[in-house]
């Protein structure tokens, strides 16, 4: 029994979920994130299935109530019940994609994309195609376009350990000036290693839009006096 859903409608909703979730999953997999195409498609399909099951439950309850008026008052069918479980339950899957290492948090966007894919699946499963299409376009714009259009400057700390204090500090200062890197704060530390001293400076910096932190770390690491160059997320 398929209620008010024909096999064509079921296939259409499933296909839309696969296409939409697949596109979002491709973006995540292309950027080498924990959850890729298959994970996103499975989340989308699962959400569609649950939404359609909920529609069937509601349709069946209404049919029984119409055919048996004497029991209508005791039959209850809440369309939001199973959907609420999807919205809360997908959080456990999303949490599995979040990794915290050395003060760096990764996977938040992927976790959010899984959650929104579940929302897309629910919308498709309930037959709200306009909501699903607009939601899909919005998600893709956020994942692929927004970062290129809006660049929010962020402060990060670069830890630099080096020897030969005078010449190396001059090199660092010249490099920051040449690359237009703005230094907000500096912390200093000195440690003795055998007969020599190792100087550690922690710079809180803001980079220009055209420069990445990875490039800065690589450039500084090339200097012969460098012992260690390390990026610290704030």
C-alpha positions as CSV (number, residue, x, y, z in Angstrom):
1,X,0.0,0.0,0.0
2,X,1.5,3.3,-1.1
3,X,-1.2,5.7,0.1
4,X,-1.3,8.9,-1.9
5,X,2.2,8.3,-3.2
6,X,2.6,6.6,-6.6
7,X,5.7,4.6,-7.5
8,X,6.6,7.4,-9.9
9,X,6.4,10.0,-7.0
10,X,8.5,7.7,-4.7
11,X,11.2,7.3,-7.4
12,X,11.2,11.0,-8.2
13,X,11.7,12.0,-4.6
14,X,14.5,9.4,-4.2
15,X,16.2,10.5,-7.3
16,X,16.1,14.2,-6.3
17,X,17.6,13.3,-2.9
18,X,20.4,11.4,-4.6
19,X,21.2,14.2,-7.0
20,X,21.1,17.0,-4.5
21,X,23.0,15.1,-1.7
22,X,25.5,13.8,-4.3
23,X,26.4,17.3,-5.4
24,X,27.0,18.4,-1.9
25,X,28.9,15.2,-1.1
26,X,31.1,15.8,-4.2
27,X,32.1,19.2,-2.9
28,X,33.1,17.7,0.5
29,X,35.0,14.8,-1.1
30,X,36.7,17.0,-3.6
31,X,38.0,19.0,-0.6
32,X,39.2,15.8,1.1
33,X,36.7,16.0,4.0
34,X,35.7,13.0,6.2
35,X,32.2,12.5,4.7
36,X,32.0,12.3,0.9
37,X,29.5,11.5,-1.8
38,X,28.3,8.1,-0.5
39,X,27.8,9.4,3.1
40,X,25.8,12.4,2.0
41,X,23.7,10.4,-0.5
42,X,22.9,7.8,2.2
43,X,21.9,10.6,4.7
44,X,19.6,12.1,2.0
45,X,18.0,8.8,1.1
46,X,17.5,7.9,4.7
47,X,15.8,11.2,5.4
48,X,13.5,10.8,2.3
49,X,12.6,7.3,3.4
50,X,11.7,8.4,6.9
51,X,9.7,11.4,5.6
52,X,7.7,9.2,3.2
53,X,7.1,6.6,5.9
54,X,5.7,9.3,8.1
55,X,3.5,10.5,5.3
56,X,2.2,6.9,4.9
57,X,1.5,6.6,8.6
58,X,-0.5,9.8,8.5
59,X,-2.4,8.8,5.4
60,X,-3.2,5.4,6.9
61,X,-4.4,6.9,10.1
62,X,-6.6,9.3,8.3
63,X,-8.0,6.6,6.1
64,X,-8.9,4.4,9.2
65,X,-10.5,7.4,10.9
66,X,-12.6,8.2,7.8
67,X,-13.7,4.6,7.4
68,X,-14.3,4.1,11.1
69,X,-15.8,7.3,12.6
70,X,-16.3,5.6,15.9
71,X,-12.5,5.2,16.5
72,X,-11.4,8.5,14.9
73,X,-11.1,10.3,18.2
74,X,-8.4,7.9,19.5
75,X,-6.3,7.8,16.4
76,X,-3.3,10.1,16.4
77,X,-0.8,10.7,13.6
78,X,1.8,13.4,14.2
79,X,3.8,14.2,11.0
80,X,6.6,15.8,12.9
81,X,7.3,12.8,15.2
82,X,9.7,10.8,13.0
83,X,11.1,13.9,11.4
84,X,12.1,15.2,14.8
85,X,14.1,12.0,15.4
86,X,16.0,12.5,12.1
87,X,16.9,16.1,13.0
88,X,18.3,15.1,16.4
89,X,19.7,11.8,15.4
90,X,21.8,13.1,12.5
91,X,23.8,15.1,15.0
92,X,25.5,11.9,16.1
93,X,26.7,11.2,12.6
94,X,27.8,14.8,12.2
95,X,29.8,14.7,15.4
96,X,31.8,11.8,14.1
97,X,33.2,14.0,11.3
98,X,34.5,16.7,13.7
99,X,38.2,16.2,14.6
100,X,40.0,18.3,17.2
101,X,43.8,18.1,17.1
102,X,46.3,20.5,18.7
103,X,43.8,23.3,19.1
104,X,42.7,22.9,15.4
105,X,39.0,22.0,14.8
106,X,38.2,20.3,11.5
107,X,35.0,18.9,10.1
108,X,32.5,21.5,11.3
109,X,31.4,22.4,7.8
110,X,31.0,18.7,6.8
111,X,28.9,18.1,9.9
112,X,26.7,21.0,9.0
113,X,26.4,19.8,5.4
114,X,25.2,16.4,6.6
115,X,22.6,18.0,8.8
116,X,21.4,20.2,5.9
117,X,21.3,17.2,3.6
118,X,19.0,15.5,6.1
119,X,16.8,18.6,5.9
120,X,16.8,18.4,2.1
121,X,15.8,14.8,2.3
122,X,12.9,15.6,4.7
123,X,11.7,18.4,2.4
124,X,11.8,16.1,-0.7
125,X,10.2,13.2,1.2
126,X,7.4,15.4,2.3
127,X,6.9,16.6,-1.3
128,X,8.0,20.2,-0.6
129,X,10.0,20.5,-3.8
130,X,10.2,24.3,-3.9
131,X,11.7,24.3,-0.4
132,X,14.1,21.6,-1.3
133,X,15.3,23.3,-4.5
134,X,15.8,26.6,-2.9
135,X,17.6,25.0,0.0
136,X,19.9,23.0,-2.3
137,X,20.8,26.2,-4.2
138,X,21.5,28.0,-0.9
139,X,23.7,25.1,0.4
140,X,25.8,24.9,-2.8
141,X,26.3,28.7,-2.9
142,X,27.5,28.6,0.7
143,X,29.9,25.7,0.1
144,X,31.3,26.8,-3.3
145,X,30.9,30.6,-3.7
146,X,30.6,32.3,-0.4
147,X,34.2,31.8,0.7
148,X,35.5,33.3,-2.6
149,X,33.2,36.3,-2.3
150,X,33.5,37.1,1.4
151,X,36.9,36.8,3.0
152,X,36.8,37.3,6.8
153,X,40.2,38.2,8.1
154,X,41.2,35.9,11.0
155,X,43.9,36.3,13.6
156,X,46.3,33.3,14.1
157,X,49.5,32.7,15.9
158,X,52.7,31.6,14.2
159,X,55.3,30.1,16.6
160,X,58.8,30.5,15.3
161,X,61.9,29.0,16.9
162,X,65.3,30.0,15.6
163,X,69.0,30.6,16.4
164,X,71.2,33.6,15.7
165,X,68.8,36.2,17.1
166,X,69.8,39.4,15.4
167,X,70.0,38.2,11.8
168,X,66.9,36.0,12.0
169,X,64.8,38.7,13.6
170,X,65.8,41.0,10.9
171,X,64.8,38.4,8.3
172,X,61.4,37.9,9.9
173,X,60.7,41.6,10.2
174,X,61.7,42.2,6.6
175,X,59.5,39.3,5.5
176,X,56.4,40.5,7.3
177,X,56.9,44.0,5.9
178,X,57.4,42.8,2.4
179,X,54.3,40.6,2.5
180,X,52.2,43.3,4.3
181,X,51.6,41.0,7.3
182,X,50.3,42.9,10.3
183,X,51.7,41.9,13.6
184,X,49.2,42.3,16.5
185,X,51.2,40.9,19.3
186,X,54.5,39.0,20.0
187,X,55.5,36.7,22.9
188,X,59.1,35.9,23.5
189,X,60.9,32.9,25.0
190,X,64.5,31.8,25.2
191,X,65.8,28.3,26.0
192,X,69.4,27.1,26.2
193,X,70.3,24.1,24.0
194,X,73.9,23.0,24.7
195,X,76.2,26.0,24.0
196,X,73.6,27.8,22.0
197,X,70.3,29.5,22.6
198,X,67.0,28.8,20.9
199,X,64.7,31.8,20.6
200,X,60.9,31.3,20.3
201,X,58.7,34.1,19.2
202,X,54.9,33.7,19.0
203,X,53.5,36.2,16.6
204,X,49.8,37.1,16.5
205,X,49.3,38.1,12.9
206,X,46.7,39.1,10.3
207,X,47.4,38.3,6.7
208,X,46.4,40.1,3.5
209,X,43.7,38.5,1.4
210,X,46.2,37.2,-1.2
211,X,48.3,35.3,1.2
212,X,47.7,32.0,3.0
213,X,49.1,30.9,6.4
214,X,50.5,27.8,4.8
215,X,52.6,29.9,2.4
216,X,54.0,32.0,5.3
217,X,55.0,28.9,7.2
218,X,56.7,27.4,4.2
219,X,58.5,30.6,3.3
220,X,59.8,31.1,6.9
221,X,60.8,27.5,7.2
222,X,63.2,27.9,4.3
223,X,65.6,30.1,6.2
224,X,68.7,28.3,7.5
225,X,68.4,29.6,11.0
226,X,64.9,28.3,11.6
227,X,64.5,25.4,14.1
228,X,60.7,25.2,13.9
229,X,57.8,27.1,12.4
230,X,54.4,26.2,13.6
231,X,50.9,27.6,13.0
232,X,48.6,27.9,16.1
233,X,44.9,28.4,15.8
234,X,43.4,30.8,18.3
